Amino acid sequence: MTMPCFIFVEPSSDGWIVRGDFRGGPLQFATGARAEQAARDLAHRLADAGEPVVLEIRLRDGARAGRFLFPPHGAQTGAALARRA
């Protein structure tokens, strides 16, 4: 079984950051919405390439807003859709 790639969306001093186990290291965004969308797009691309992904989104106060699992494409019947964990 392949270890999942972890992606985190969290606040930074200048806005929002997307960081994790992916190339291209932390990505900076002005808004949380843009950071979250970029993280979801990245998670879908990695899942389509066969990587299981765990996406964790944090609120401004550091509390966890959501955790989403993206199974590798083809691991289930139908499209590889995010499931809330």
QUIPE-V428985 format. One record per run of one state. SS is the DSSP state (A for helix, B for strand, O for the rest). FROM is the first residue (numbers start at 1). TO is the last residue. If there is no record, write none. Layout:
((SS:FROM:TO) (SS:FROM:TO))
This chain:
((O:1:4) (B:5:12) (O:13:14) (B:15:20) (O:21:26) (B:27:29) (O:30:31) (A:32:48) (O:49:52) (B:53:58) (O:59:63) (B:64:70) (O:71:82) (B:83:84) (O:85:85))
